[in-house]
Amino acid sequence: MSGTRRRVTQRDIARISGVSQATVSLVLNNRLDAGVRIAPETRERVLDAIRSTGYVADPVARRLADRYNRIVGVFTYEPVFPSGTRDFYHPFLVGIEESAERLGCDLLLLTSAPVQDGRRRIFAEGSRIRLADGCVLLGRDLDRGDLTRLLAEGIPFVSVGRRDDAGGPVPYVGADYPAATAALVRRAAALGHTGVAYIGSGAGPESFADRLRGFNAAAAGLDARHLPEAVPAALDAAVAEGVTALFLEEPADAPAVTAWARAKGLDIPSDLSLVALGDPTRPVSFDLDVTGFTIPRREMGRQALDVFGALLEDAETDTQRLLPCELHDGTTLTGRNRP
């Protein structure tokens, strides 16, 4: 037998037996808890594939069950419990908790990290990150130095949200903001809007840059502009120059933009259309059903734990995932009724 023959993996067993890799893992670990039910014929099919291939679980691939504490750290760069942000972060945490329960892991919320230069630091003196088997990272803007060190030291981690490379590919589960934003720009163009504006920084966190990239790609050929802030002077100039649809990077700015429009005698949407690029990151009170998209926050949390578990087990999986956003029709994007 050649010494270079590829080792049979759980992924191979899943393909041969026609089940998911998660099912193979459950059969191997004899997991019947948490309400998991595997049909006897399915279990036998997996066992037959194991016997026929001579599959032997690599001890390294069993680390989650046999060598680790089964504790997943959750590190947040921003507070997630104050009233100003809890509604935005709550679905992420629910998804993380659901997957942790299914994987049989406990969650450790890493709250003792001190704030340095206005930000929490994972590797500050006294950090307890190594109490956990690794961590899931939450936050709009992650520290690149932390990401680089996590990769360099081989600490298993997954970011909730797409992240640029930091000395190597960063494992993440993010939202496909470019595709969702581009779809809404194309919808506006199809409704007759030729003047469009993106309101927001479009820089800094990857989520902002992704939205602006999607906007620019779809707005090619339109009279498109970028307004870094939703300030009255900039909005006045944009509308005077023919902008008829505004795309908000921060949906929580919608009430302020609407108040400005009403003060100018502009009706939304007949005079000016409004599109929200995601979910508000702070609570807002609003009387319009804003057109836009919703972020798959709960599913992002769920899959972040799935990727984390795969990293611990050395299982083959896609460690960089972008999930589709769901477009929301709303009532604030309509066709042009005037030239």
KANOR-V419892 format. One record per residue. RES is the residue in one letter. OMEGA is omega in whole degrees, 0 to 359 (999 if undefined). D_FIRST is the distance of its C-alpha to the first C-alpha in whole Angstrom. Layout:
# KANOR-V419892
[[RES	OMEGA	D_FIRST] [RES	OMEGA	D_FIRST]]
This chain:
# KANOR-V419892
[[M	181	0] [S	179	4] [G	181	6] [T	181	9] [R	182	8] [R	179	11] [R	175	12] [V	183	14] [T	175	18] [Q	179	21] [R	178	22] [D	180	19] [I	179	21] [A	181	24] [R	182	24] [I	184	22] [S	176	25] [G	179	27] [V	178	29] [S	178	29] [Q	178	27] [A	179	30] [T	177	30] [V	180	26] [S	180	27] [L	179	30] [V	181	29] [L	183	26] [N	180	29] [N	182	31] [R	177	34] [L	184	37] [D	177	40] [A	176	42] [G	181	42] [V	180	39] [R	177	38] [I	181	35] [A	181	36] [P	181	34] [E	177	33] [T	179	31] [R	182	30] [E	179	28] [R	178	27] [V	180	25] [L	177	24] [D	180	22] [A	178	20] [I	181	19] [R	185	18] [S	181	17] [T	184	14] [G	182	14] [Y	174	15] [V	181	16] [A	175	19] [D	179	19] [P	179	22] [V	182	23] [A	178	23] [R	187	25] [R	183	28] [L	183	31] [A	193	31] [D	190	30] [R	185	31] [Y	182	34] [N	185	37] [R	176	37] [I	179	40] [V	176	40] [G	174	43] [V	182	45] [F	181	47] [T	178	50] [Y	179	51] [E	176	54] [P	182	56] [V	183	55] [F	176	58] [P	187	61] [S	183	63] [G	183	62] [T	189	59] [R	182	58] [D	181	58] [F	185	56] [Y	186	53] [H	180	53] [P	176	51] [F	183	48] [L	178	49] [V	179	49] [G	178	45] [I	181	44] [E	181	45] [E	181	44] [S	178	40] [A	178	41] [E	181	42] [R	180	39] [L	181	37] [G	181	38] [C	171	39] [D	179	43] [L	177	44] [L	179	46] [L	185	49] [L	185	49] [T	185	53] [S	181	53] [A	182	52] [P	176	55] [V	178	57] [Q	183	57] [D	176	59] [G	183	59] [R	171	56] [R	182	53] [R	181	51] [I	189	47] [F	176	47] [A	179	51] [E	181	51] [G	180	51] [S	181	48] [R	183	47] [I	184	44] [R	170	41] [L	181	43] [A	177	40] [D	183	37] [G	184	38] [C	170	40] [V	184	41] [L	177	44] [L	176	47] [G	179	50] [R	185	51] [D	181	51] [L	179	48] [D	184	48] [R	177	46] [G	177	46] [D	180	44] [L	180	42] [T	181	41] [R	177	41] [L	179	39] [L	184	36] [A	183	36] [E	176	36] [G	178	33] [I	180	35] [P	178	34] [F	176	37] [V	175	38] [S	169	41] [V	186	43] [G	181	44] [R	178	43] [R	175	43] [D	177	42] [D	179	40] [A	186	40] [G	181	38] [G	180	35] [P	180	35] [V	175	37] [P	180	36] [Y	166	38] [V	185	40] [G	177	43] [A	182	45] [D	181	45] [Y	180	49] [P	182	49] [A	181	48] [A	179	51] [T	180	53] [A	180	53] [A	180	53] [L	176	57] [V	179	58] [R	178	57] [R	178	59] [A	180	62] [A	179	62] [A	179	62] [L	175	65] [G	179	67] [H	178	67] [T	177	67] [G	184	67] [V	180	65] [A	175	64] [Y	182	61] [I	181	63] [G	185	61] [S	183	59] [G	183	56] [A	181	55] [G	179	54] [P	179	51] [E	182	48] [S	177	50] [F	180	53] [A	180	52] [D	179	49] [R	181	53] [L	178	54] [R	177	52] [G	178	52] [F	183	55] [N	181	56] [A	183	53] [A	184	55] [A	177	58] [A	182	58] [G	175	61] [L	172	63] [D	187	66] [A	178	63] [R	181	64] [H	177	63] [L	183	65] [P	181	64] [E	179	66] [A	180	68] [V	185	71] [P	183	75] [A	180	75] [A	178	72] [L	177	72] [D	183	76] [A	181	75] [A	181	72] [V	179	74] [A	182	76] [E	171	74] [G	177	73] [V	181	70] [T	178	70] [A	180	66] [L	179	65] [F	187	62] [L	175	61] [E	177	59] [E	182	60] [P	179	61] [A	176	63] [D	184	66] [A	180	67] [P	180	70] [A	179	71] [V	178	70] [T	178	72] [A	177	75] [W	182	75] [A	180	75] [R	178	78] [A	179	80] [K	181	80] [G	180	81] [L	179	78] [D	173	76] [I	18	73] [P	188	71] [S	178	74] [D	185	75] [L	179	71] [S	184	68] [L	181	66] [V	179	62] [A	184	60] [L	179	57] [G	180	55] [D	180	57] [P	178	59] [T	175	58] [R	182	61] [P	177	64] [V	174	66] [S	189	69] [F	184	69] [D	178	71] [L	176	69] [D	189	66] [V	174	64] [T	179	62] [G	176	58] [F	177	55] [T	182	53] [I	181	50] [P	190	48] [R	182	48] [R	180	47] [E	176	44] [M	178	43] [G	179	44] [R	186	41] [Q	176	39] [A	178	39] [L	177	38] [D	179	35] [V	180	34] [F	179	34] [G	179	32] [A	178	29] [L	180	30] [L	183	30] [E	187	27] [D	180	25] [A	178	25] [E	179	24] [T	176	28] [D	183	31] [T	173	32] [Q	186	35] [R	172	37] [L	181	41] [L	180	42] [P	173	45] [C	180	49] [E	179	51] [L	180	54] [H	185	57] [D	181	60] [G	182	63] [T	188	67] [T	174	67] [L	182	65] [T	180	68] [G	179	69] [R	180	71] [N	180	75] [R	181	77] [P	999	76]]
